[in-house]
């Protein structure tokens, strides 16, 4: 096979690109994720509720949340919803986030996407009333924004740009927005109501939905008082995040959802929905064929347009069927890991097939360069306990292992036909000597 073909196949396994609705590479994995279904668990609440809903969606980075949210967007649009979807990292610095950053991001995207259906006067008047106080906030740190700034809705794009690009202005902007936050929300709600009452809007749409993606990427910070920045954003300021008069889906950090704040979150946002891993083994470490088959289907969809006999057990690109199964198994059912392993394995070949040796090298690279060095000495015993019990004690040290993908979450259907959650360590960790020693010491 030519080098051009290898390059094309290599890039078909892009690990960081969500799939758009209708993409032929998409594979429905709900049956091997404990019957998880974003249309049922989030979409139906929006369609059926006569009041605004505020929901949280979470899961590991790279598990496929953005792909599922884009599918949800398309499904809601087919049911007469106007959907404002945005990736919040366009507007925030994920290393330093305050609730005002999220409020401003929602404001910017709602105003931009609904401007054809409503008069922006309520928000422009809000700006004018505070113009002397806030007009300099969006320009002093951005040299490209040297043009004169006017009080119009594009000003919010300049504010979010300042928050993301100008750390020295961040706190000043937040204090001003926090000071005037209640009146901003009121002005924005008037804008939303006017848009939804517009005849042009009503002819096409029945509901307004905002989907704020990528908020799960917010970096974790533990405060001196024992609370976290996640608590501050999603709990302390929940009133502000649930005050806009529309349906909103926020992605949320996994570490927040699996914390002692879970009951409080349920009271404020309903039960958060989780997208788990694909189950590729059971609790007794037997291969779960349905999960392996789904991972194989994901591989097939990525190579089906190339001149390869992918309907063979080895898919036409692996040396043996066993090599393909080993690859799927060692990902732990983590889709992004599958993409990364495929690309790394191809770094070790100059022609197909992908050999067991190249897969082993890809696995070893991840094990030695990521997982071994990313685990602290006092964490090996915790990992051994999780591997033995298949549960996570509700302590932050254990939850941190989940957040860092050293521990993976699975859902399976029990004998009563109900989904049940369980956990295990990442398969790559099982071959690390420190883990083996800790596991043996528990026996």
Secondary structure, 3 states (H helix, E strand, C coil): CCHHHHHHHHHHCCCCCCCCCCCCCCCCCHHHCCCCCHHHHHHHHHHHCCCCCEEEEEECCCCCHHHHHHHHHHHHHHCCEEEEEEEHHHCCECCECCHHHHHHHHHHHHHHHHCCCCCCHHHHHHHHHCHHHHCCCCCCCCHHHCCCCCCCCCHHHHHHHHHHHCHHHHHHHHHHHHHCHHHHHHHHHHHHHHHHHCHHHHHHCCEEEEEEECHHHCCCCECCCCCEHHHHHHHHCHHHHCCCCCEEEEECCHHHHCCCCHHHHHHHHCCCEEECCCCCECCCCCECHHHHHHHHHHHHHHHCCCCCCCCCCCCCCECCHHHHHHHHHHCCCCHHHHHHHHHHHHHCCCCCCECHHHHHHHHHHHHHHHHCCCCCHHHHHHHHHHHHHCCCCCCHHHHHHHHCCCEEEEEEECCCCCEEEEEEECHHHHHCHHHHHHHHHHC
